[in-house]
């Protein structure tokens, strides 16, 4: 079972496969996971096994910890490429998310104005007006869309509570291109069922939806770390390259992390 739980509210910097030198901002508790998905491939483990006892850090605590770390990096001469909201679950769950984005932008401008602000989100809360507005103000609005097959989402991403795929897709369109779509492709089985979403029955409708959304970029990736579910396998390099080529044929830039 995966046991990766990140410090809070700041961790790293770490070398990200997709973003470069990334200073992590974790708005969730330091001792567990808070997420609106319960993905079978999540490096933080299953929700039921990672119930936190601590509270989320306050807006003030996040700002103070971030400023202290940026000062330290400034003194050391080690600039980050990106400030990334990620960590132990879904960052937009934090009730002060929008204000924290504002604080982060101000601190970035003060210490490392060339750094980008990224949010890694599972997209479940982008139908919320406040969340959507806040995401319009970050440089890299990275939103998950593993598939457009509702059955696959229910068995692999496993939404917690109500999840309206059509509403999420419409909200993605409302960003008017200010969105990077992030998609996990993998193979294997879970609970006796295939979780392979690399076949054309999944890829073709996903591509059609990506074209409708019109993102500035697509990031596709596969399993890189331990997963809480057994029986999952990486998608092959050849498979990912073929999907990438189909995305770029739409005129949309696409990166692959193997």
BELBELPE-V688621 format. One record per residue. N is the residue number from 1. RES is the residue in three letters. SS is DSSP state (hx for helix, st for strand, lp for the rest). OMEGA is omega in whole degrees, -180 to 180 (* if undefined). Layout:
BEGIN
n=[N,N]
res=[RES,RES]
ss=[SS,SS]
omega=[OMEGA,OMEGA]
END
This chain:
BEGIN
n=[1,2,3,4,5,6,7,8,9,10,11,12,13,14,15,16,17,18,19,20,21,22,23,24,25,26,27,28,29,30,31,32,33,34,35,36,37,38,39,40,41,42,43,44,45,46,47,48,49,50,51,52,53,54,55,56,57,58,59,60,61,62,63,64,65,66,67,68,69,70,71,72,73,74,75,76,77,78,79,80,81,82,83,84,85,86,87,88,89,90,91,92,93,94,95,96,97,98,99,100,101,102,103,104,105,106,107,108,109,110,111,112,113,114,115,116,117,118,119,120,121,122,123,124,125,126,127,128,129,130,131,132,133,134,135,136,137,138,139,140,141,142,143,144,145,146,147,148,149,150,151,152,153,154,155,156,157,158,159,160,161,162,163,164,165,166,167,168,169,170,171,172,173,174,175,176,177,178,179,180,181,182,183,184,185,186,187,188,189,190,191,192,193,194,195,196,197,198,199,200,201,202,203,204,205,206,207,208,209,210,211,212,213,214,215,216,217,218,219,220,221,222,223,224,225,226,227,228,229,230,231,232,233,234,235,236,237,238,239,240,241,242,243,244,245,246,247,248,249,250,251,252,253,254,255,256,257,258]
res=[UNK,UNK,UNK,UNK,UNK,UNK,UNK,UNK,UNK,UNK,UNK,UNK,UNK,UNK,UNK,UNK,UNK,UNK,UNK,UNK,UNK,UNK,UNK,UNK,UNK,UNK,UNK,UNK,UNK,UNK,UNK,UNK,UNK,UNK,UNK,UNK,UNK,UNK,UNK,UNK,UNK,UNK,UNK,UNK,UNK,UNK,UNK,UNK,UNK,UNK,UNK,UNK,UNK,UNK,UNK,UNK,UNK,UNK,UNK,UNK,UNK,UNK,UNK,UNK,UNK,UNK,UNK,UNK,UNK,UNK,UNK,UNK,UNK,UNK,UNK,UNK,UNK,UNK,UNK,UNK,UNK,UNK,UNK,UNK,UNK,UNK,UNK,UNK,UNK,UNK,UNK,UNK,UNK,UNK,UNK,UNK,UNK,UNK,UNK,UNK,UNK,UNK,UNK,UNK,UNK,UNK,UNK,UNK,UNK,UNK,UNK,UNK,UNK,UNK,UNK,UNK,UNK,UNK,UNK,UNK,UNK,UNK,UNK,UNK,UNK,UNK,UNK,UNK,UNK,UNK,UNK,UNK,UNK,UNK,UNK,UNK,UNK,UNK,UNK,UNK,UNK,UNK,UNK,UNK,UNK,UNK,UNK,UNK,UNK,UNK,UNK,UNK,UNK,UNK,UNK,UNK,UNK,UNK,UNK,UNK,UNK,UNK,UNK,UNK,UNK,UNK,UNK,UNK,UNK,UNK,UNK,UNK,UNK,UNK,UNK,UNK,UNK,UNK,UNK,UNK,UNK,UNK,UNK,UNK,UNK,UNK,UNK,UNK,UNK,UNK,UNK,UNK,UNK,UNK,UNK,UNK,UNK,UNK,UNK,UNK,UNK,UNK,UNK,UNK,UNK,UNK,UNK,UNK,UNK,UNK,UNK,UNK,UNK,UNK,UNK,UNK,UNK,UNK,UNK,UNK,UNK,UNK,UNK,UNK,UNK,UNK,UNK,UNK,UNK,UNK,UNK,UNK,UNK,UNK,UNK,UNK,UNK,UNK,UNK,UNK,UNK,UNK,UNK,UNK,UNK,UNK,UNK,UNK,UNK,UNK,UNK,UNK,UNK,UNK,UNK,UNK,UNK,UNK]
ss=[lp,lp,lp,lp,lp,lp,lp,lp,lp,st,st,st,st,st,st,st,lp,lp,lp,st,st,st,st,st,st,st,lp,lp,lp,lp,lp,lp,lp,st,lp,lp,st,lp,lp,lp,lp,lp,lp,lp,lp,lp,hx,hx,hx,lp,lp,lp,lp,lp,lp,lp,lp,lp,hx,hx,hx,hx,hx,hx,hx,hx,hx,hx,hx,hx,hx,hx,hx,hx,hx,hx,lp,lp,lp,lp,lp,st,st,st,st,st,lp,lp,st,lp,hx,hx,hx,lp,lp,lp,hx,hx,hx,hx,hx,hx,hx,hx,hx,hx,hx,hx,hx,hx,hx,lp,lp,lp,lp,st,st,st,st,st,st,lp,lp,lp,lp,lp,lp,lp,hx,hx,hx,hx,hx,hx,hx,lp,lp,lp,lp,st,st,st,st,st,lp,lp,lp,lp,lp,hx,hx,hx,hx,hx,hx,hx,hx,lp,st,lp,lp,lp,lp,lp,hx,hx,hx,hx,hx,hx,hx,hx,hx,lp,lp,lp,lp,lp,lp,st,st,st,st,st,lp,st,st,st,st,st,lp,lp,st,st,lp,lp,lp,lp,lp,hx,hx,hx,hx,hx,hx,hx,hx,hx,hx,hx,hx,hx,hx,lp,lp,lp,st,st,st,st,st,lp,lp,lp,lp,lp,lp,lp,lp,lp,lp,st,st,st,lp,lp,hx,hx,hx,hx,hx,hx,hx,hx,hx,hx,hx,hx,lp,lp,lp,lp,lp,st,st,st,st,lp]
omega=[178,-179,-178,173,-172,172,-180,6,-177,174,-179,13,178,175,-179,177,-172,-168,-178,179,-170,172,-175,175,-177,-178,-179,-179,-177,-174,-179,-170,174,-176,177,168,173,-172,-178,180,-174,-180,179,178,178,-179,-175,-179,-173,-180,-178,172,-180,177,171,176,180,177,180,179,179,-178,-178,-179,179,-180,179,-179,179,176,180,-179,178,179,-179,-177,-179,-176,173,171,-172,170,-168,173,-179,175,-169,178,-173,-175,-178,174,-177,-176,179,-175,-176,179,179,176,178,180,-178,179,180,179,176,-179,-178,-171,-177,-174,179,180,176,172,-179,172,174,-175,177,173,-173,-174,-178,173,176,-175,-179,178,-179,179,179,-179,175,-175,177,-178,-177,180,-170,-172,-177,169,-175,-177,171,177,-174,179,178,179,-178,-177,-176,178,173,179,176,-176,-176,178,-178,-176,-178,179,178,180,178,178,176,179,-176,177,175,177,179,-175,171,179,180,-176,175,172,-179,179,177,-177,174,-179,175,-179,178,175,-180,179,-178,179,-175,179,175,-173,-176,178,175,178,179,-180,176,179,179,-179,178,-179,175,-178,171,174,175,-177,177,-176,180,-176,178,179,180,177,177,176,178,-178,176,167,-176,176,-179,179,180,179,-180,177,177,-178,178,176,-178,176,176,-177,-179,177,-178,176,180,171,-174,*]
END
